[in-house]
Amino acid sequence: MSDSLEFRLDTRAFEKALLALYGATWRDLSELLKEMAKGFIKQVVLITPPGGGGVTGPAARRRGAAHVATDVNRVFRELRHEKWHSPEIKKAIRERDLARLREIVPHIPEFAGMQVELEPNPAYHRAARNSRGVVPQGTRQRVLVLDGLKKYIKIEQARVGKLASGWNAAAEKLGVNLPAWVTRHGAGRGSIVLELREPSLTIRITNAVRYAQHISDLQRRIQWALDRQASGTEKRVAKILEAAARKASLKA
């Protein structure tokens, strides 16, 4: 089954705004559609996680990075920074003696049942994630690592913006500049098809990021972006008509 994101949206307000803009400007309809699609892409990227809820731009990136750190710390715990009193454990940590650590640490009640590794293994992190790509709140830490946790968190934080990168192909085609933390992931996780010959004016945009379809409210967010662009266009039309009316009154 394809991982592409596809749902039906209510485009009536968008179409109404497009026709109103056409009636107010008499510009080429296909160019107006591309113009509105650019605005839509800007809006949808702003509210694609980690954006949303009034948090956009650098603040969204910081929020995403914080969520990543929280996720990782729900899976891993670093041995080196625990307050050990046992000389034997201290020696094993100092010598990076994984075999000895695996013998000693599981017998400590607090760490019973936990895996012991020298550094974070992404396989444990992947196994702990749900279908939305996050580690659920309340997940019991399952892996003790000697060190490397801070480095692993930074590697994972570099992935922030991957979901929004599903819109990169559309942004590139339409000439929309997106933040570097989104564009760094490339345009290979999405596509755009333009059919702009009347009477068939169609823009089909695809976000093919693997877990996009599991983001529970993403359809609502995309609908909001579409409606927001329609609303902004209606306001623009009103200003165009007001300006035209003032100009006409001056000539009268």
N, C-alpha and C positions, 0 to 999 in steps of 0.2 A: 504494500500500500504506500502511496506517495505521502511524504511528510509536508507537502505544500499546504499553505494555509489558504483556505477558501471558505467564505461564507456569503450569504445573501445580505445585502445592505439596502436600506431604504434610501433611494437616490432621488426621491421626488423633490425635496427641498433644494438639492444641488442642481437638478435639471431646471427647476423654476428660476433659480438665481442665474444660471447660465443664460437662459433665454432673456431674462430681464436685462442682463449686461449687454447681450447682443442688441436688444431693442434700444438701449441707451447709447450705444457706441457705433453700431453698424460695422464693427470690425469683423474680420474673418472668424467664423464660428469655431473652426478647428483650432485656431490660435488662442481664442478665448478659453476653450476647453483645456488646452495645455497649460495655460496660465493659471486656471483654477486648480488643475491637478498639481501644479508646483506648490501652491498654497496648501493643498491637502497633505502632500508629503511632508512639508515642514511641520504641520500640525500633528500628524500621526507619529512622527519621530519624537516629538516633544513628549508625547504621552505614552509611548511604548516603554515598558519597564527597562531600566529602573526609573524612568520618568513617570509623571502622573501625580495627581493630587496636588497640583500647584507647584510641584518640584520639577524643574527643568534644567537643561544646560549643565554647567559644572556641578551644581548642587545634586543633580540626578546621578552624575558619575560618582560623586562622593558617597551618595546613599548606596549605590550599587556596590562600591568597594567595601563599605561597612557591612552590607548583607553577606558578602563573600566571606569576610573575616569571621562573622558569626557562624556561618555554615560550617566552615572548616573547623572551628573550635568546638562544634557540636560532635565532631567525629574524632578528632585527635587531641591528645594531651601530651605536653612535653615533659619528659622525665628530668631533664637536666635542671629545670627550675623548681623542682620540688625540694622541700627542706628535708634532706636525708640525714639520718643520724648513724645509720649503719656503715661502718668502714668498708664492708664488703661491697655494698651497693655503690658507694662512692668510688671505689677502685674500679668496679666494672664499668661505670659511666666514664671515668677518666680514660680507661683503656679501650673504650668502645667495644666491649666484650659482649656481643649480642647473645651468644649461647648462654653465658652466665646470667645475664639479665633475665632471659627467658626462664631460667631455673628459679631465680629468687623472687622476682616481682609478682608473679601470679599467686604466690602464697600470702601476699599482703591482702587482707580482706577488702580494702578500698579498691584494689585493682583486680580482684578476682574475675576471671572470665575475659579479660582484655588481652588483645594481641600486643606483642612487643616488637617494635621495628626500630632500625637505626634512624630512619627518616620517613616522612609521610609517603605513602604509596597511593597514587591516584585511584587505584582499584577500590580501595576501601571507601573513598569519598564517593565514587560513582555508585557503589552498592547502597550507600546510605541515602541517595537522592530519590525523591519521588518523581512522578511523571512530569511535574512542572519544573524539574531540574534543581530543586532546592531540598535541603535536609530539614525534615519537619521539626518544629519546636517540640522539645521534650525528648528528643532522641538521646539515648544514653551514649556517652563517649565510649568508643569500642577499641581504640588503638592508642597505645602509649608509644611515643617516639623519643629517641634520644635527643635529637635536635632537628633543625631544618624547618621548623614550623613557620617561622616568619618569612623565610624564602619561598616556601610553598604558597603561602597566602598571597604574596606579591605576584607569583606566576598566575594564580587563579584570578586575581584582580585585573590582570591584563586582558581577561576575557570579557570584562564589563563592556556592554555595547553590542555584544554579538547578536542579541535578538533584534535590536534596532537595525543592525546591518542587513537584515533581510529586505530593507527598503532602499539599500544603496544603489542597486541597479536602476530603479525608477528615478532616484535622485540624480544620478549621473546623466541619464537620458534626457531628463527634463531641465537640467542645468541648475539643480538645487545644491547649494553648499551646506554640508552637514559637519558636525563637530568631528575633530580628528579621532576622538575615542570611539566614534561609530565607524568612520571610513577606514580605520586601520584594519578592519576585519575583511575588507574587500567586498566585491559585488557578486561573488559567486553563490550567494545564498538567496537570491531572488531574481526576478525577471520583470520585464514590462513589455507589453505588446501595444503598439499604437495603430489604430485603424481610423484614419482621419479623413476619409473621403466620403462626402455627403452622398446619400442620406445616412450612412452608417458611421457614426462618430463614437468610437469605443476606445477606452484605455483600460487594459487589463493588467493589474499589478499583482505579483505573487511574492509572498514571503515564505521561503522554504527552509528557514531555520528549523532544525529537527524537533525542538520542543515547543515551537510557537503554538501549535494546535492545542497544547495542554494548558496554556495561560487562560484561566477561567473567564476573565472579564475582558479579554483582548478585543472581542467583537464589539462590546459596548464602547470601548475606547476608540476603535476605528470609526464606529458610527458617530461618536461625538466629534471626531476630527472632521468628518465629512460635513456634518451639520454646522460645525463652527466655520468652516470655509464658506458654506452657503450663506450663513448669517453675515459674515464679513463682506461677502460680495453684494448682498442686498443693501448694506450700509453704503458701500461704494457707489452703487447705482443711485441711491437716494441723493448722494452728494453731487453726482454728475448731473442729475436732473435739476437739482437746486441751482447749480451753477449755470445751466442752460437757461433756466427761467429768469435768473437775474440778468443774464446777458441780453435776453429777449426784451426784458422790461426797459433796459437802458436804451435799446434801439427804438422803442416805441415813442 
